[in-house]
Amino acid sequence: MTDLSRSLEVHEVPGDLRALAITNTGLGNTSWAVELGGRVLVVDPERDPAPYQRAAARLGGPIALVAETHLHADFVTGSPELGATGSEVLAPAGAKSEWPHRAMADEEVAELDGWRLEAVATPGHTPEHLSYLLSDGDRPRAVFSGGSLLVGAVARTDLIDPADTEGLTRALWHSINHRLLSLPDDVAVFPTHGAGSFCTASGEAKRWTTIGAERRDNPLLQASDEDEFVRRVLDGFGSYPTYFGRLRALNRRGPRVFGVFPMLPKLTADDVSDLRERGATVIDTRSVADYAEGHVAGSLSITLRPQFCSWLGWIVPDPSAPLVFITDTHTDRAELVRQCLNIGYESLAGEIDLESWEAAGGDVARTHLVRPGEAVDRVVLDVRQDNEWDEGHVPGARHVELGALAARPGAAGDGPVMTMCGHGERAATAASLLEAGGHSDVAIFQGGPEDWARTAGDDLDQD
């Protein structure tokens, strides 16, 4: 079932435990809603309360209890929003959160209509991390593992401080082997992070699992000892969005509680000009093709899609700078606002369409869009992640991950350049960064290396 918000999906979990997985496909994260005796437990909610309220209505009860497993780095916690509606909120005592909650320490228990929710200290992903063991009387039924044990993977341990990474990885080994794997094989495992999340070292598309399945099939748990586990985990890390570095502190302080999310104000061209003089960033949320055909000169192209907020937080480093959005009739404004607020970007100045900007005499630029099979005499700049590049790339291409490009504008050289990713969205963002930095001859490839190879009749290089 697809939720009303297009980057959220809801999945039924089989069995007699009535649980719903509310999955943000863009961030690769899952929150959980479970019916317990006519009331609902929610674990690790994101900032918008609406999906959890709809899930609770579907489960047939109010949200009585909300549990946080750790200080999140990839999204703003939604627990204060739900707490403001009357739900009791549990959070790790080690997080020292400064907003209203019940601080939970290892082995502390919360009860709800005959069900027991026991805090289990599982440091590793973060120092304060708790999992929550759900029991029906004395029978353990499920463990909400947050960012510890995942489906076919474990969570990253390098998001705090490089000096802490090895120690946290060793702590994670002990948390999994001495705490979680001591549970019976039939206990369901409901993690927060999953496939597509920058917080996981690897992972599968499935959102839940069992202790027995992970004991048997998780490749990282097949390590012969602690040292081998540490080597395997550390070898699996890639880059991650820079905004991760500030959200733990925001989530400790507590985000602003909105109740109802704001709407985007409509702006005039004069408004936009004034805002740009005061440091506003203009973000073009339209499709790659529409951006290429014409866009506000100096704007950044970040197409509104499930991954929008990850790239916004990576490319635009200052969350306090005003944001102006270029929209069109296809733009889902509520989704745009939700994604911005979900990573703590609250200075949403408003929106304008390109036609209004152009009619008022605003500068409009165009970018050449290269389609597969079209002859090209340009340097190819591949902006995909390192692991994607290693799997295959255009011979002779240059490579800079998109997240690093703003700091390395010279990587494209001075001559004609064509940006490339897997489909075109990241390539458009890269092209807009280069143009905003003064590069005058940039094109966007509409496709990926496989499309180029298929039409060029050439093989891809691999590293």
C-alpha positions as a Python dict, from the first residue, in 0.01 Angstrom:
ca = {
    (1, 'M'): (0, 0, 0),
    (2, 'T'): (136, 345, -92),
    (3, 'D'): (86, 622, 161),
    (4, 'L'): (-52, 963, 60),
    (5, 'S'): (299, 1104, 85),
    (6, 'R'): (476, 969, -219),
    (7, 'S'): (806, 882, -50),
    (8, 'L'): (635, 682, 222),
    (9, 'E'): (514, 325, 186),
    (10, 'V'): (318, 113, 432),
    (11, 'H'): (367, -264, 450),
    (12, 'E'): (169, -520, 644),
    (13, 'V'): (385, -749, 860),
    (14, 'P'): (258, -1110, 847),
    (15, 'G'): (168, -1292, 1166),
    (16, 'D'): (-60, -1229, 1460),
    (17, 'L'): (137, -925, 1577),
    (18, 'R'): (-41, -632, 1417),
    (19, 'A'): (247, -415, 1297),
    (20, 'L'): (275, -160, 1018),
    (21, 'A'): (603, -50, 864),
    (22, 'I'): (597, 314, 754),
    (23, 'T'): (890, 336, 512),
    (24, 'N'): (1057, 646, 378),
    (25, 'T'): (1198, 515, 51),
    (26, 'G'): (1414, 823, -2),
    (27, 'L'): (1602, 793, 327),
    (28, 'G'): (1576, 414, 342),
    (29, 'N'): (1427, 431, 692),
    (30, 'T'): (1133, 257, 853),
    (31, 'S'): (923, 363, 1149),
    (32, 'W'): (697, 108, 1317),
    (33, 'A'): (339, 121, 1444),
    (34, 'V'): (216, -177, 1650),
    (35, 'E'): (-125, -239, 1801),
    (36, 'L'): (-104, -348, 2165),
    (37, 'G'): (-430, -411, 2347),
    (38, 'G'): (-627, -154, 2149),
    (39, 'R'): (-362, 115, 2168),
    (40, 'V'): (-62, 184, 1946),
    (41, 'L'): (314, 193, 1995),
    (42, 'V'): (520, 395, 1744),
    (43, 'V'): (898, 351, 1717),
    (44, 'D'): (1140, 605, 1563),
    (45, 'P'): (891, 839, 1392),
    (46, 'E'): (1002, 1107, 1149),
    (47, 'R'): (890, 1466, 1186),
    (48, 'D'): (555, 1462, 1005),
    (49, 'P'): (300, 1306, 1245),
    (50, 'A'): (37, 1241, 978),
    (51, 'P'): (157, 898, 854),
    (52, 'Y'): (166, 763, 1210),
    (53, 'Q'): (-175, 902, 1292),
    (54, 'R'): (-313, 735, 978),
    (55, 'A'): (-138, 410, 1070),
    (56, 'A'): (-287, 426, 1420),
    (57, 'A'): (-634, 483, 1276),
    (58, 'R'): (-584, 179, 1055),
    (59, 'L'): (-478, -27, 1358),
    (60, 'G'): (-785, 94, 1546),
    (61, 'G'): (-638, 277, 1844),
    (62, 'P'): (-471, 597, 1965),
    (63, 'I'): (-93, 639, 1980),
    (64, 'A'): (-26, 579, 2348),
    (65, 'L'): (349, 519, 2344),
    (66, 'V'): (639, 644, 2129),
    (67, 'A'): (992, 502, 2155),
    (68, 'E'): (1319, 651, 2032),
    (69, 'T'): (1611, 412, 1981),
    (70, 'H'): (1886, 674, 1938),
    (71, 'L'): (1972, 1029, 1837),
    (72, 'H'): (1913, 1021, 1464),
    (73, 'A'): (2161, 1177, 1222),
    (74, 'D'): (1957, 1141, 903),
    (75, 'F'): (1620, 1289, 1002),
    (76, 'V'): (1459, 1515, 1258),
    (77, 'T'): (1280, 1315, 1522),
    (78, 'G'): (901, 1325, 1520),
    (79, 'S'): (864, 1213, 1881),
    (80, 'P'): (814, 1568, 2015),
    (81, 'E'): (534, 1620, 1760),
    (82, 'L'): (356, 1305, 1879),
    (83, 'G'): (435, 1383, 2243),
    (84, 'A'): (258, 1717, 2203),
    (85, 'T'): (-62, 1528, 2115),
    (86, 'G'): (-58, 1335, 2446),
    (87, 'S'): (153, 1028, 2371),
    (88, 'E'): (413, 918, 2627),
    (89, 'V'): (761, 928, 2474),
    (90, 'L'): (1051, 700, 2571),
    (91, 'A'): (1409, 790, 2480),
    (92, 'P'): (1756, 667, 2579),
    (93, 'A'): (1879, 816, 2905),
    (94, 'G'): (2227, 837, 2750),
    (95, 'A'): (2100, 1075, 2483),
    (96, 'K'): (2034, 1345, 2745),
    (97, 'S'): (1750, 1478, 2532),
    (98, 'E'): (1624, 1819, 2643),
    (99, 'W'): (1259, 1784, 2542),
    (100, 'P'): (976, 1613, 2737),
    (101, 'H'): (1025, 1234, 2756),
    (102, 'R'): (1076, 942, 2991),
    (103, 'A'): (1447, 858, 3003),
    (104, 'M'): (1505, 483, 2967),
    (105, 'A'): (1813, 296, 3090),
    (106, 'D'): (1916, -62, 3019),
    (107, 'E'): (1658, -319, 3140),
    (108, 'E'): (1398, -55, 3231),
    (109, 'V'): (1046, -159, 3135),
    (110, 'A'): (742, 29, 3009),
    (111, 'E'): (408, -150, 3013),
    (112, 'L'): (107, -110, 2787),
    (113, 'D'): (-212, -315, 2835),
    (114, 'G'): (-28, -631, 2944),
    (115, 'W'): (262, -593, 2701),
    (116, 'R'): (617, -526, 2822),
    (117, 'L'): (864, -303, 2638),
    (118, 'E'): (1212, -351, 2783),
    (119, 'A'): (1506, -125, 2698),
    (120, 'V'): (1814, -318, 2586),
    (121, 'A'): (2143, -128, 2571),
    (122, 'T'): (2290, -189, 2224),
    (123, 'P'): (2563, 73, 2167),
    (124, 'G'): (2751, 74, 1840),
    (125, 'H'): (2568, 278, 1580),
    (126, 'T'): (2561, 545, 1849),
    (127, 'P'): (2688, 537, 2209),
    (128, 'E'): (2343, 584, 2365),
    (129, 'H'): (2161, 335, 2143),
    (130, 'L'): (1875, 128, 2289),
    (131, 'S'): (1679, -153, 2131),
    (132, 'Y'): (1335, -235, 2271),
    (133, 'L'): (1225, -592, 2342),
    (134, 'L'): (847, -640, 2315),
    (135, 'S'): (709, -928, 2521),
    (136, 'D'): (362, -1070, 2566),
    (137, 'G'): (389, -1164, 2930),
    (138, 'D'): (709, -1372, 2950),
    (139, 'R'): (712, -1450, 2578),
    (140, 'P'): (945, -1228, 2370),
    (141, 'R'): (777, -1140, 2043),
    (142, 'A'): (976, -869, 1869),
    (143, 'V'): (1276, -646, 1910),
    (144, 'F'): (1288, -295, 1768),
    (145, 'S'): (1657, -288, 1682),
    (146, 'G'): (1675, 69, 1550),
    (147, 'G'): (2028, 117, 1416),
    (148, 'S'): (2193, -199, 1548),
    (149, 'L'): (2096, -530, 1383),
    (150, 'L'): (1948, -472, 1037),
    (151, 'V'): (1817, -700, 762),
    (152, 'G'): (2128, -867, 621),
    (153, 'A'): (2347, -591, 760),
    (154, 'V'): (2439, -378, 1059),
    (155, 'A'): (2426, -2, 1096),
    (156, 'R'): (2721, 231, 1040),
    (157, 'T'): (2952, 312, 1327),
    (158, 'D'): (3140, 603, 1168),
    (159, 'L'): (2884, 883, 1202),
    (160, 'I'): (2999, 1022, 1540),
    (161, 'D'): (3373, 1087, 1527),
    (162, 'P'): (3652, 908, 1335),
    (163, 'A'): (3835, 857, 1666),
    (164, 'D'): (3535, 665, 1801),
    (165, 'T'): (3463, 444, 1498),
    (166, 'E'): (3661, 133, 1589),
    (167, 'G'): (3545, 142, 1950),
    (168, 'L'): (3182, 177, 1844),
    (169, 'T'): (3223, -110, 1595),
    (170, 'R'): (3352, -335, 1871),
    (171, 'A'): (3065, -223, 2094),
    (172, 'L'): (2824, -315, 1815),
    (173, 'W'): (2974, -664, 1790),
    (174, 'H'): (2911, -718, 2161),
    (175, 'S'): (2562, -565, 2143),
    (176, 'I'): (2458, -802, 1866),
    (177, 'N'): (2632, -1117, 1984),
    (178, 'H'): (2574, -1085, 2357),
    (179, 'R'): (2236, -912, 2369),
    (180, 'L'): (2033, -954, 2051),
    (181, 'L'): (2147, -1300, 1939),
    (182, 'S'): (2065, -1432, 2286),
    (183, 'L'): (1697, -1400, 2191),
    (184, 'P'): (1498, -1694, 2049),
    (185, 'D'): (1511, -1749, 1673),
    (186, 'D'): (1142, -1671, 1620),
    (187, 'V'): (1163, -1318, 1763),
    (188, 'A'): (1083, -1064, 1492),
    (189, 'V'): (1343, -794, 1428),
    (190, 'F'): (1209, -451, 1331),
    (191, 'P'): (1502, -217, 1243),
    (192, 'T'): (1481, 152, 1159),
    (193, 'H'): (1755, 171, 897),
    (194, 'G'): (1743, -41, 582),
    (195, 'A'): (1831, -59, 215),
    (196, 'G'): (1883, 285, 68),
    (197, 'S'): (1983, 440, 400),
    (198, 'F'): (2321, 610, 431),
    (199, 'C'): (2318, 482, 792),
    (200, 'T'): (2359, 117, 695),
    (201, 'A'): (2682, -55, 595),
    (202, 'S'): (2487, -264, 341),
    (203, 'G'): (2146, -425, 338),
    (204, 'E'): (1850, -587, 167),
    (205, 'A'): (1523, -441, 46),
    (206, 'K'): (1322, -636, 305),
    (207, 'R'): (1227, -422, 605),
    (208, 'W'): (1195, -680, 881),
    (209, 'T'): (1345, -1014, 968),
    (210, 'T'): (1387, -1261, 1258),
    (211, 'I'): (1671, -1337, 1495),
    (212, 'G'): (1704, -1686, 1343),
    (213, 'A'): (1722, -1555, 986),
    (214, 'E'): (1995, -1306, 1075),
    (215, 'R'): (2188, -1563, 1278),
    (216, 'R'): (2185, -1788, 971),
    (217, 'D'): (2207, -1550, 674),
    (218, 'N'): (2353, -1212, 774),
    (219, 'P'): (2699, -1207, 611),
    (220, 'L'): (2846, -975, 873),
    (221, 'L'): (2741, -1212, 1149),
    (222, 'Q'): (2937, -1495, 986),
    (223, 'A'): (3263, -1328, 1093),
    (224, 'S'): (3476, -1575, 1287),
    (225, 'D'): (3553, -1332, 1569),
    (226, 'E'): (3530, -970, 1681),
    (227, 'D'): (3835, -857, 1482),
    (228, 'E'): (3703, -1001, 1157),
    (229, 'F'): (3363, -841, 1221),
    (230, 'V'): (3533, -503, 1269),
    (231, 'R'): (3730, -541, 945),
    (232, 'R'): (3418, -635, 747),
    (233, 'V'): (3213, -347, 884),
    (234, 'L'): (3485, -85, 834),
    (235, 'D'): (3540, -200, 475),
    (236, 'G'): (3175, -135, 388),
    (237, 'F'): (3157, 238, 450),
    (238, 'G'): (3096, 498, 180),
    (239, 'S'): (3032, 871, 196),
    (240, 'Y'): (2723, 1019, 360),
    (241, 'P'): (2542, 1356, 351),
    (242, 'T'): (2715, 1636, 538),
    (243, 'Y'): (2394, 1736, 718),
    (244, 'F'): (2432, 1422, 929),
    (245, 'G'): (2692, 1613, 1127),
    (246, 'R'): (2439, 1851, 1283),
    (247, 'L'): (2114, 1657, 1332),
    (248, 'R'): (2220, 1464, 1643),
    (249, 'A'): (2263, 1795, 1827),
    (250, 'L'): (1929, 1924, 1696),
    (251, 'N'): (1754, 1604, 1801),
    (252, 'R'): (1911, 1629, 2147),
    (253, 'R'): (1791, 1989, 2192),
    (254, 'G'): (1452, 1910, 2046),
    (255, 'P'): (1311, 2045, 1721),
    (256, 'R'): (1037, 2302, 1691),
    (257, 'V'): (691, 2146, 1723),
    (258, 'F'): (470, 2261, 1435),
    (259, 'G'): (145, 2073, 1490),
    (260, 'V'): (46, 2164, 1135),
    (261, 'F'): (317, 2201, 873),
    (262, 'P'): (332, 2539, 692),
    (263, 'M'): (243, 2610, 331),
    (264, 'L'): (487, 2765, 81),
    (265, 'P'): (418, 3136, 26),
    (266, 'K'): (384, 3260, -332),
    (267, 'L'): (664, 3498, -433),
    (268, 'T'): (699, 3767, -697),
    (269, 'A'): (1011, 3813, -906),
    (270, 'D'): (1098, 4120, -696),
    (271, 'D'): (1064, 3910, -380),
    (272, 'V'): (1306, 3654, -524),
    (273, 'S'): (1558, 3920, -626),
    (274, 'D'): (1549, 4074, -277),
    (275, 'L'): (1588, 3733, -115),
    (276, 'R'): (1885, 3643, -336),
    (277, 'E'): (2056, 3967, -236),
    (278, 'R'): (2015, 3852, 125),
    (279, 'G'): (2178, 3514, 55),
    (280, 'A'): (1884, 3298, -50),
    (281, 'T'): (1946, 2985, -256),
    (282, 'V'): (1713, 2914, -547),
    (283, 'I'): (1628, 2544, -584),
    (284, 'D'): (1467, 2425, -907),
    (285, 'T'): (1252, 2125, -814),
    (286, 'R'): (1125, 2050, -1165),
    (287, 'S'): (1224, 1764, -1394),
    (288, 'V'): (1567, 1750, -1556),
    (289, 'A'): (1415, 1817, -1899),
    (290, 'D'): (1229, 2125, -1778),
    (291, 'Y'): (1536, 2258, -1599),
    (292, 'A'): (1751, 2211, -1911),
    (293, 'E'): (1495, 2388, -2131),
    (294, 'G'): (1509, 2698, -1912),
    (295, 'H'): (1587, 2790, -1553),
    (296, 'V'): (1664, 3084, -1326),
    (297, 'A'): (2029, 3166, -1391),
    (298, 'G'): (2241, 3050, -1098),
    (299, 'S'): (1973, 2821, -951),
    (300, 'L'): (2046, 2469, -832),
    (301, 'S'): (1862, 2176, -984),
    (302, 'I'): (1739, 1923, -726),
    (303, 'T'): (1442, 1738, -871),
    (304, 'L'): (1165, 1669, -620),
    (305, 'R'): (1173, 1292, -574),
    (306, 'P'): (1208, 1060, -271),
    (307, 'Q'): (1582, 1140, -241),
    (308, 'F'): (1531, 1518, -261),
    (309, 'C'): (1611, 1596, 103),
    (310, 'S'): (1932, 1392, 106),
    (311, 'W'): (2074, 1600, -179),
    (312, 'L'): (1937, 1927, -45),
    (313, 'G'): (2114, 1864, 286),
    (314, 'W'): (2432, 1761, 108),
    (315, 'I'): (2448, 2041, -149),
    (316, 'V'): (2313, 2336, 54),
    (317, 'P'): (2516, 2335, 376),
    (318, 'D'): (2346, 2619, 567),
    (319, 'P'): (1998, 2524, 695),
    (320, 'S'): (1934, 2884, 807),
    (321, 'A'): (1975, 3035, 458),
    (322, 'P'): (1640, 3118, 293),
    (323, 'L'): (1528, 2875, 24),
    (324, 'V'): (1332, 2981, -283),
    (325, 'F'): (1178, 2701, -490),
    (326, 'I'): (1102, 2694, -861),
    (327, 'T'): (784, 2490, -898),
    (328, 'D'): (529, 2401, -1164),
    (329, 'T'): (181, 2252, -1186),
    (330, 'H'): (318, 1903, -1111),
    (331, 'T'): (491, 1998, -785),
    (332, 'D'): (365, 1831, -468),
    (333, 'R'): (407, 2127, -232),
    (334, 'A'): (320, 1933, 83),
    (335, 'E'): (583, 1672, -2),
    (336, 'L'): (840, 1943, -69),
    (337, 'V'): (777, 2107, 269),
    (338, 'R'): (776, 1770, 447),
    (339, 'Q'): (1113, 1670, 305),
    (340, 'C'): (1273, 2004, 393),
    (341, 'L'): (1145, 2001, 751),
    (342, 'N'): (1244, 1636, 788),
    (343, 'I'): (1612, 1735, 777),
    (344, 'G'): (1575, 2062, 966),
    (345, 'Y'): (1551, 2311, 678),
    (346, 'E'): (1287, 2554, 802),
    (347, 'S'): (1375, 2881, 621),
    (348, 'L'): (1133, 2814, 337),
    (349, 'A'): (1094, 3157, 180),
    (350, 'G'): (843, 3049, -84),
    (351, 'E'): (788, 2946, -446),
    (352, 'I'): (770, 3097, -792),
    (353, 'D'): (719, 2946, -1136),
    (354, 'L'): (965, 3008, -1417),
    (355, 'E'): (705, 3182, -1634),
    (356, 'S'): (649, 3451, -1370),
    (357, 'W'): (1023, 3501, -1328),
    (358, 'E'): (1083, 3527, -1704),
    (359, 'A'): (785, 3758, -1760),
    (360, 'A'): (931, 4001, -1506),
    (361, 'G'): (1259, 4013, -1694),
    (362, 'G'): (1454, 3771, -1477),
    (363, 'D'): (1765, 3608, -1625),
    (364, 'V'): (1695, 3264, -1771),
    (365, 'A'): (1966, 3016, -1867),
    (366, 'R'): (1951, 2693, -2067),
    (367, 'T'): (2158, 2376, -2049),
    (368, 'H'): (2214, 2131, -2332),
    (369, 'L'): (2056, 1792, -2266),
    (370, 'V'): (2244, 1506, -2432),
    (371, 'R'): (2041, 1198, -2515),
    (372, 'P'): (2183, 846, -2561),
    (373, 'G'): (2327, 807, -2910),
    (374, 'E'): (2393, 1176, -2961),
    (375, 'A'): (2751, 1256, -3065),
    (376, 'V'): (2949, 1420, -2786),
    (377, 'D'): (3292, 1582, -2783),
    (378, 'R'): (3313, 1668, -2415),
    (379, 'V'): (3485, 1555, -2098),
    (380, 'V'): (3252, 1318, -1913),
    (381, 'L'): (3219, 1394, -1541),
    (382, 'D'): (3062, 1099, -1358),
    (383, 'V'): (2913, 1212, -1024),
    (384, 'R'): (2782, 879, -893),
    (385, 'Q'): (2894, 720, -565),
    (386, 'D'): (3228, 538, -554),
    (387, 'N'): (3069, 192, -551),
    (388, 'E'): (2862, 276, -860),
    (389, 'W'): (3172, 403, -1042),
    (390, 'D'): (3361, 84, -955),
    (391, 'E'): (3089, -130, -1111),
    (392, 'G'): (3128, 35, -1451),
    (393, 'H'): (3194, 376, -1608),
    (394, 'V'): (3255, 542, -1942),
    (395, 'P'): (3619, 500, -2054),
    (396, 'G'): (3818, 817, -1997),
    (397, 'A'): (3555, 973, -1769),
    (398, 'R'): (3649, 1177, -1465),
    (399, 'H'): (3490, 1092, -1133),
    (400, 'V'): (3384, 1312, -843),
    (401, 'E'): (3095, 1216, -616),
    (402, 'L'): (2817, 1473, -635),
    (403, 'G'): (2839, 1544, -264),
    (404, 'A'): (3204, 1647, -303),
    (405, 'L'): (3167, 1848, -623),
    (406, 'A'): (3089, 2184, -461),
    (407, 'A'): (3426, 2168, -288),
    (408, 'R'): (3605, 2058, -608),
    (409, 'P'): (3464, 2273, -891),
    (410, 'G'): (3793, 2249, -1081),
    (411, 'A'): (3751, 1874, -1123),
    (412, 'A'): (3553, 1937, -1442),
    (413, 'G'): (3833, 2131, -1607),
    (414, 'D'): (3783, 2446, -1813),
    (415, 'G'): (3658, 2302, -2142),
    (416, 'P'): (3323, 2155, -2249),
    (417, 'V'): (3195, 1902, -1996),
    (418, 'M'): (2902, 1659, -1977),
    (419, 'T'): (2779, 1546, -1635),
    (420, 'M'): (2655, 1189, -1590),
    (421, 'C'): (2494, 981, -1314),
    (422, 'G'): (2258, 683, -1324),
    (423, 'H'): (1948, 847, -1472),
    (424, 'G'): (2004, 1222, -1499),
    (425, 'E'): (1884, 1387, -1175),
    (426, 'R'): (2223, 1395, -1002),
    (427, 'A'): (2387, 1496, -1331),
    (428, 'A'): (2153, 1796, -1349),
    (429, 'T'): (2244, 1894, -993),
    (430, 'A'): (2612, 1866, -1084),
    (431, 'A'): (2563, 2078, -1397),
    (432, 'S'): (2383, 2345, -1196),
    (433, 'L'): (2666, 2354, -941),
    (434, 'L'): (2921, 2398, -1220),
    (435, 'E'): (2717, 2671, -1388),
    (436, 'A'): (2661, 2853, -1060),
    (437, 'G'): (3038, 2836, -1009),
    (438, 'G'): (3102, 3005, -1342),
    (439, 'H'): (3152, 2714, -1584),
    (440, 'S'): (3014, 2828, -1918),
    (441, 'D'): (2990, 2510, -2126),
    (442, 'V'): (2808, 2230, -1946),
    (443, 'A'): (2575, 1958, -2075),
    (444, 'I'): (2368, 1692, -1896),
    (445, 'F'): (2354, 1328, -2008),
    (446, 'Q'): (1999, 1197, -1989),
    (447, 'G'): (2073, 844, -1871),
    (448, 'G'): (2359, 647, -1721),
    (449, 'P'): (2674, 463, -1831),
    (450, 'E'): (2475, 161, -1947),
    (451, 'D'): (2268, 382, -2177),
    (452, 'W'): (2584, 538, -2315),
    (453, 'A'): (2749, 198, -2372),
    (454, 'R'): (2439, 51, -2539),
    (455, 'T'): (2417, 327, -2797),
    (456, 'A'): (2792, 380, -2839),
    (457, 'G'): (2862, 9, -2889),
    (458, 'D'): (3146, 25, -2635),
    (459, 'D'): (3226, -152, -2309),
    (460, 'L'): (3240, 13, -1971),
    (461, 'D'): (3556, 25, -1763),
    (462, 'Q'): (3557, -125, -1414),
    (463, 'D'): (3774, -55, -1112),
}
